[in-house]
Amino acid sequence: MMRRVVVTGLGAVTPIGLNTDDFWDAIKKNTVGIDTITSFDSSEYKAHLAAEVKGFNAADCMDFKASRRMEKFSQYAVAAAFEALKDSGLNIENEDAYMAGVSVGSGIGSLSAMENSHKKLLEKGPSRINPLLVPMMITNMAAGNVSIQLGLKGKSINVVTACATGTNSIGEAYRSIQHGEADIMFAGGTESAVTPIGIGGFAALTALSESTDPLKASLPFDKNRNGFVMGEGAGVVVLEELEHALKRNAHIYAEVAGYGCTSDAYHITSPMEDGSAAAHAMELAMKEAGLAPEDIDYINAHGTGTHHNDLFETRAIKSAFKEDAKRVPISSTKSMIGHLLGAAGAVEFITCVKSIQDGYIHPNVGLTETEEEMNLNYVRDKGINCDVNAVISNSLGFGGHNASILIKKYIA
């Protein structure tokens, strides 16, 4: 029999809040964290807006010397992990450290480290490259630094599946606990790619919104959507084997009950047009949880605000949910915080957990008008206060990666 897995700690660094409580309060106020890019001059770029993390100081939440050897994506992950640790009430010194692991991914790692070092290489030669360039740049260092800073000696992995990274990271941590490889996993995603190459590259792909109005830039499911807005930040949660959590009287937020993964095997950037593979991921998550479409109270959609994603994800939901597709409320957190790439699924997982805890479903902020085929129950204008017992969170990544995770209210 598979072991049950519960959520006992939450940590977030986002464009609308540097911790989980501030983030969730901002969500309930429909706060949009999108503005003109400040980290570099974007005047010559096609895209001028991003959802940047503001006011973050790594020294406030970790050792100053250690933080100097981390790029932002690692700093965000460590900060979120420390918050999740404190929230969980765990004392790692009292645990078997080899049964406490990490599954924190980043889709890109540090573009800024590469950009700065390449400039130095061209201007001053190879002898001036920072000796720590590689360990500061590579994607696994978020997981590595979380492990080091928290003293976690168990399984430590870095899942990289583009925009599905955060959800896959939490899903793989869930599997690790189910199968007895760990009792505790710190899981999530992190990203900091609002850089010249990051913005320039995605803009060249015509994936980014070119809007100059922060309130009309990230418009998931809207008829006038024209691309996603780059965001940054991190989400890390503590997943724990149920009996382990009960033994220490932990506060249990919710239970992870299902996880489905598929591949489109179709195109490097475009989702499959009929949404069939993404639908199958949702079906797998529901099957594992022993739930049916009528049992799902909310879908936190991938909802990037690109033409293809929102249309094809809509088709996927129709395929997976059949007659319940038009009933279930759907919203995208990206309408407020942009697209956090490898961190998106993790922060959206936290949103789902808080929705269950507070009985609140946030709207698609900015959504005014959909188009003919997109006729589902996309929440608009204001949030919904209701009982939320079971939710699905979707993440779809370049390369055809589909990940769906099902979270439900914990019942003893």
C-alpha positions as CSV (number, residue, x, y, z in Angstrom):
1,M,0.0,0.0,0.0
2,M,1.3,3.4,-1.0
3,R,2.2,5.8,1.9
4,R,0.0,8.9,2.2
5,V,1.7,12.3,1.7
6,V,0.6,15.6,3.3
7,V,1.7,19.2,3.0
8,T,3.1,20.6,6.3
9,G,5.0,23.7,5.3
10,L,4.9,26.5,2.8
11,G,7.4,29.1,1.6
12,A,7.2,31.6,-1.2
13,V,9.2,34.5,-2.8
14,T,7.0,36.2,-5.4
15,P,6.5,39.5,-7.3
16,I,3.6,40.3,-5.0
17,G,4.9,39.1,-1.6
18,L,8.2,37.9,-0.2
19,N,6.5,35.2,2.0
20,T,3.5,33.0,1.8
21,D,1.2,35.2,3.9
22,D,2.0,38.4,2.1
23,F,1.7,36.6,-1.3
24,W,-1.8,35.1,-0.4
25,D,-3.0,38.4,1.0
26,A,-2.0,40.1,-2.3
27,I,-3.7,37.3,-4.3
28,K,-7.0,37.9,-2.4
29,K,-6.7,41.6,-3.3
30,N,-6.2,40.8,-7.0
31,T,-2.8,42.5,-6.9
32,V,-0.9,42.6,-10.2
33,G,2.8,42.4,-9.7
34,I,3.7,43.4,-13.3
35,D,5.6,46.6,-14.1
36,T,8.3,48.1,-16.3
37,I,11.5,46.1,-16.2
38,T,14.0,47.7,-13.7
39,S,16.9,45.2,-13.8
40,F,18.2,46.4,-17.2
41,D,17.3,48.9,-19.9
42,S,14.6,47.3,-22.0
43,S,13.9,50.2,-24.3
44,E,15.3,48.5,-27.4
45,Y,13.5,45.2,-26.7
46,K,10.1,44.0,-27.9
47,A,8.9,43.4,-24.4
48,H,9.1,46.0,-21.7
49,L,7.2,44.5,-18.8
50,A,8.0,41.8,-16.2
51,A,6.9,40.6,-12.8
52,E,10.1,41.2,-10.8
53,V,10.7,40.4,-7.2
54,K,11.0,43.7,-5.3
55,G,12.7,44.4,-2.0
56,F,14.3,41.0,-1.5
57,N,17.5,40.9,0.6
58,A,19.1,37.5,0.9
59,A,21.0,38.5,4.1
60,D,17.6,38.8,5.8
61,C,17.0,35.1,5.6
62,M,20.3,33.3,5.3
63,D,24.0,33.6,6.1
64,F,25.5,36.6,4.3
65,K,28.7,34.9,3.2
66,A,26.8,31.9,1.9
67,S,24.4,34.1,-0.1
68,R,27.3,35.8,-1.8
69,R,28.1,32.4,-3.5
70,M,24.6,32.1,-4.8
71,E,22.8,33.6,-7.8
72,K,19.3,34.9,-7.3
73,F,17.5,31.7,-8.3
74,S,19.4,29.9,-5.5
75,Q,18.8,32.7,-3.0
76,Y,15.1,32.6,-3.7
77,A,14.9,28.9,-3.3
78,V,16.9,28.9,0.0
79,A,14.7,31.8,1.4
80,A,11.5,29.9,0.5
81,A,12.9,26.7,2.0
82,F,13.8,28.4,5.3
83,E,10.2,29.8,5.4
84,A,8.8,26.4,4.7
85,L,11.0,24.8,7.4
86,K,9.9,27.3,10.0
87,D,6.3,27.0,9.0
88,S,6.4,23.2,9.3
89,G,7.8,23.2,12.8
90,L,10.4,20.6,11.9
91,N,13.7,20.4,13.6
92,I,16.0,18.6,11.2
93,E,18.5,17.9,14.0
94,N,15.9,15.6,15.5
95,E,15.2,13.8,12.2
96,D,17.1,11.1,10.3
97,A,18.8,13.5,7.8
98,Y,19.1,10.8,5.2
99,M,15.3,10.5,5.1
100,A,14.9,14.2,4.5
101,G,15.4,15.2,0.9
102,V,15.2,17.9,-1.7
103,S,13.4,18.2,-5.0
104,V,13.8,21.8,-6.2
105,G,14.1,22.6,-9.8
106,S,14.9,25.5,-12.0
107,G,14.2,25.7,-15.7
108,I,17.1,27.9,-16.6
109,G,19.5,28.5,-13.7
110,S,21.4,31.8,-13.9
111,L,21.4,33.6,-17.2
112,S,22.8,36.7,-15.5
113,A,25.9,34.8,-14.4
114,M,26.5,33.6,-18.0
115,E,25.9,37.1,-19.4
116,N,28.2,38.8,-17.0
117,S,31.0,36.2,-17.5
118,H,30.7,36.3,-21.2
119,K,31.1,40.0,-21.2
120,K,34.1,39.7,-18.9
121,L,35.6,37.0,-21.2
122,L,35.3,39.2,-24.3
123,E,36.6,42.3,-22.6
124,K,39.3,41.0,-20.2
125,G,40.0,37.4,-21.3
126,P,39.5,33.9,-19.8
127,S,41.7,34.5,-16.8
128,R,39.2,36.9,-15.4
129,I,36.2,34.5,-15.3
130,N,34.9,34.0,-11.8
131,P,36.1,30.6,-10.5
132,L,32.6,30.1,-9.0
133,L,30.8,30.7,-12.3
134,V,29.8,27.1,-12.9
135,P,28.5,26.3,-9.4
136,M,26.6,29.6,-9.4
137,M,25.1,29.1,-12.8
138,I,24.0,25.5,-13.1
139,T,20.4,24.6,-12.4
140,N,20.9,22.0,-9.7
141,M,22.5,24.5,-7.4
142,A,19.1,25.6,-6.1
143,A,18.6,22.0,-4.7
144,G,22.2,21.8,-3.7
145,N,22.1,25.0,-1.7
146,V,18.8,24.1,0.0
147,S,20.3,20.8,1.0
148,I,23.4,22.5,2.4
149,Q,21.7,25.3,4.2
150,L,19.1,23.1,5.9
151,G,21.3,20.0,6.5
152,L,19.2,17.7,4.3
153,K,21.2,14.5,3.5
154,G,18.5,12.5,1.7
155,K,17.6,12.3,-1.9
156,S,18.4,15.6,-3.7
157,I,17.2,16.1,-7.2
158,N,16.8,18.9,-9.8
159,V,13.9,18.3,-12.2
160,V,14.2,20.4,-15.3
161,T,11.1,20.3,-17.6
162,A,10.9,24.0,-18.6
163,C,7.6,25.5,-17.4
164,A,6.5,22.2,-15.8
165,T,9.5,22.1,-13.6
166,G,7.8,23.2,-10.3
167,T,4.9,20.8,-10.6
168,N,7.2,17.9,-11.7
169,S,9.5,18.6,-8.8
170,I,6.7,18.4,-6.2
171,G,5.3,15.4,-8.0
172,E,8.6,13.5,-7.9
173,A,9.0,14.4,-4.2
174,Y,5.5,13.0,-3.6
175,R,6.5,9.8,-5.4
176,S,9.7,9.6,-3.3
177,I,7.7,9.6,-0.1
178,Q,5.1,7.3,-1.4
179,H,7.7,4.7,-2.1
180,G,9.6,5.0,1.1
181,E,12.7,6.8,-0.2
182,A,12.1,9.7,2.2
183,D,9.9,10.8,5.0
184,I,10.3,14.5,4.4
185,M,10.9,16.3,1.1
186,F,11.4,20.0,0.5
187,A,10.0,20.5,-3.0
188,G,9.3,23.2,-5.5
189,G,10.8,25.4,-8.1
190,T,12.7,28.7,-8.5
191,E,13.6,31.1,-11.3
192,S,15.3,34.4,-12.0
193,A,15.5,34.9,-15.7
194,V,14.5,38.6,-16.2
195,T,17.7,39.4,-18.0
196,P,18.6,40.7,-21.4
197,I,19.0,37.2,-22.9
198,G,16.0,35.9,-21.1
199,I,13.7,38.7,-22.3
200,G,15.3,38.9,-25.7
201,G,15.2,35.2,-26.3
202,F,11.6,34.7,-25.4
203,A,10.6,37.9,-27.3
204,A,12.4,36.6,-30.4
205,L,10.3,33.5,-30.0
206,T,7.2,35.8,-30.1
207,A,6.1,34.3,-26.7
208,L,6.1,37.5,-24.7
209,S,3.4,40.1,-24.4
210,E,4.4,43.4,-26.0
211,S,1.8,45.4,-24.0
212,T,3.0,48.5,-22.2
213,D,0.0,48.4,-19.8
214,P,0.8,46.2,-16.7
215,L,-3.0,45.6,-16.3
216,K,-3.5,44.4,-19.9
217,A,-0.3,42.4,-20.4
218,S,-0.9,39.0,-18.7
219,L,-4.4,38.0,-19.9
220,P,-5.0,34.3,-19.6
221,F,-8.0,33.1,-21.5
222,D,-8.8,36.6,-22.7
223,K,-9.7,37.2,-26.4
224,N,-7.0,39.9,-26.5
225,R,-4.2,37.8,-25.0
226,N,-0.9,38.3,-26.8
227,G,1.8,36.5,-24.9
228,F,3.1,35.8,-21.4
229,V,4.8,38.2,-19.0
230,M,8.1,36.9,-17.5
231,G,8.1,36.6,-13.8
232,E,10.6,35.4,-11.1
233,G,10.6,34.0,-7.6
234,A,10.3,30.6,-5.9
235,G,7.9,28.3,-4.1
236,V,9.1,25.5,-1.8
237,V,6.8,23.3,0.2
238,V,7.4,20.6,2.9
239,L,5.9,17.3,1.9
240,E,5.7,14.7,4.7
241,E,4.7,11.1,5.1
242,L,1.4,11.2,7.0
243,E,2.3,9.0,10.0
244,H,5.5,11.0,10.4
245,A,3.5,14.2,10.4
246,L,0.9,12.9,12.9
247,K,3.6,11.6,15.2
248,R,5.0,15.1,15.7
249,N,1.5,16.8,15.8
250,A,2.3,18.8,12.7
251,H,-0.2,21.2,11.2
252,I,-1.4,19.6,8.0
253,Y,-2.5,21.9,5.2
254,A,-3.7,19.4,2.7
255,E,-3.0,16.0,1.1
256,V,-1.3,15.3,-2.2
257,A,-3.5,12.6,-3.7
258,G,-2.6,12.3,-7.4
259,Y,0.1,13.1,-10.0
260,G,0.0,12.6,-13.7
261,C,2.7,13.2,-16.3
262,T,2.6,12.8,-20.1
263,S,4.4,14.1,-23.2
264,D,2.9,15.6,-26.3
265,A,5.6,14.1,-28.5
266,Y,4.5,16.8,-30.9
267,H,6.5,20.1,-31.1
268,I,9.3,21.9,-29.2
269,T,7.2,24.9,-28.2
270,S,3.5,24.4,-29.3
271,P,1.3,22.2,-27.2
272,M,-0.6,19.5,-28.9
273,E,-3.6,21.1,-30.6
274,D,-6.3,18.8,-29.4
275,G,-4.9,18.8,-25.8
276,S,-5.1,15.1,-25.6
277,A,-1.8,14.5,-23.8
278,A,-2.4,17.2,-21.3
279,A,-5.9,15.8,-20.7
280,H,-4.4,12.4,-20.1
281,A,-2.1,13.9,-17.4
282,M,-5.2,15.2,-15.6
283,E,-7.0,11.9,-16.0
284,L,-4.0,10.1,-14.5
285,A,-4.0,12.4,-11.5
286,M,-7.7,11.9,-10.9
287,K,-7.4,8.1,-11.3
288,E,-4.6,7.9,-8.7
289,A,-6.6,10.0,-6.3
290,G,-9.7,7.9,-6.8
291,L,-11.7,10.9,-7.8
292,A,-13.9,11.8,-10.8
293,P,-14.3,15.1,-12.6
294,E,-17.4,15.9,-10.6
295,D,-15.3,15.8,-7.4
296,I,-12.9,18.5,-8.5
297,D,-13.8,22.0,-7.2
298,Y,-11.1,24.1,-9.0
299,I,-8.5,23.9,-11.7
300,N,-5.5,26.2,-11.4
301,A,-4.6,26.3,-15.1
302,H,-1.2,26.7,-16.7
303,G,-2.9,29.6,-18.4
304,T,0.0,31.6,-19.8
305,G,-1.8,34.1,-21.9
306,T,-0.4,32.9,-25.2
307,H,-2.9,32.1,-28.0
308,H,-1.9,28.4,-28.3
309,N,-1.6,27.5,-24.7
310,D,-4.9,28.8,-23.5
311,L,-6.9,27.4,-26.4
312,F,-5.3,24.0,-26.3
313,E,-5.4,23.8,-22.5
314,T,-9.1,24.6,-22.8
315,R,-9.5,21.7,-25.2
316,A,-7.6,19.5,-22.7
317,I,-9.9,20.3,-19.9
318,K,-13.0,19.6,-22.1
319,S,-11.5,16.3,-23.0
320,A,-10.6,15.3,-19.4
321,F,-13.7,16.7,-17.7
322,K,-16.4,16.0,-20.3
323,E,-19.8,17.4,-19.1
324,D,-18.1,18.8,-15.9
325,A,-15.8,21.0,-18.0
326,K,-18.2,23.9,-18.0
327,R,-18.9,23.6,-14.3
328,V,-15.5,23.6,-12.7
329,P,-14.0,27.1,-11.9
330,I,-10.7,27.8,-13.7
331,S,-8.2,30.5,-13.1
332,S,-4.6,31.3,-13.7
333,T,-2.4,32.8,-11.0
334,K,-0.2,34.1,-13.9
335,S,-2.8,36.9,-14.4
336,M,-1.3,38.5,-11.3
337,I,2.4,37.3,-11.1
338,G,3.2,36.6,-14.7
339,H,4.9,33.3,-15.7
340,L,7.6,32.2,-13.2
341,L,8.8,29.5,-15.6
342,G,10.4,26.8,-13.4
343,A,8.9,28.3,-10.3
344,A,5.4,28.7,-11.7
345,G,4.0,25.3,-10.8
346,A,5.4,25.5,-7.2
347,V,3.9,28.9,-6.5
348,E,0.6,27.8,-8.1
349,F,0.7,24.6,-5.9
350,I,0.9,26.9,-2.8
351,T,-2.1,28.9,-4.3
352,C,-4.1,25.7,-4.5
353,V,-3.2,24.7,-0.9
354,K,-4.3,28.1,0.3
355,S,-7.5,27.9,-1.7
356,I,-8.3,24.7,0.1
357,Q,-7.4,26.1,3.5
358,D,-9.4,29.4,3.1
359,G,-12.2,28.3,0.8
360,Y,-11.3,30.9,-1.8
361,I,-10.8,30.7,-5.6
362,H,-9.1,33.8,-7.1
363,P,-10.2,35.2,-10.5
364,N,-8.3,35.7,-13.7
365,V,-7.5,39.3,-13.1
366,G,-8.0,41.4,-16.3
367,L,-10.1,38.9,-18.1
368,T,-13.0,40.7,-19.9
369,E,-13.9,38.7,-23.0
370,T,-13.2,35.2,-24.2
371,E,-13.6,33.8,-27.7
372,E,-16.1,31.3,-29.0
373,E,-14.3,28.0,-28.4
374,M,-13.1,29.1,-25.0
375,N,-16.5,28.8,-23.2
376,L,-15.5,27.3,-19.9
377,N,-16.0,28.7,-16.3
378,Y,-13.0,31.0,-16.2
379,V,-13.4,33.0,-13.0
380,R,-13.5,36.7,-13.6
381,D,-14.0,40.0,-11.8
382,K,-13.9,38.8,-8.3
383,G,-13.0,35.6,-6.4
384,I,-15.3,32.9,-5.2
385,N,-15.8,32.0,-1.6
386,C,-16.8,28.3,-1.4
387,D,-15.8,25.0,0.0
388,V,-12.7,23.7,-1.9
389,N,-12.1,20.1,-1.3
390,A,-10.1,18.9,-4.3
391,V,-8.1,20.9,-6.9
392,I,-5.9,20.2,-9.9
393,S,-2.9,22.3,-10.9
394,N,-1.6,22.1,-14.4
395,S,1.8,22.9,-15.8
396,L,2.8,22.5,-19.5
397,G,6.4,23.0,-20.6
398,F,8.3,23.6,-23.9
399,G,9.2,20.2,-25.3
400,G,5.7,18.8,-24.6
401,H,6.0,18.2,-20.9
402,N,2.6,17.9,-19.2
403,A,2.2,17.7,-15.4
404,S,-0.9,17.7,-13.3
405,I,-1.0,17.4,-9.6
406,L,-4.1,16.8,-7.4
407,I,-4.3,18.2,-3.9
408,K,-7.3,17.6,-1.6
409,K,-8.5,18.6,1.9
410,Y,-6.9,16.3,4.5
411,I,-9.3,13.9,6.1
412,A,-8.0,11.6,8.8
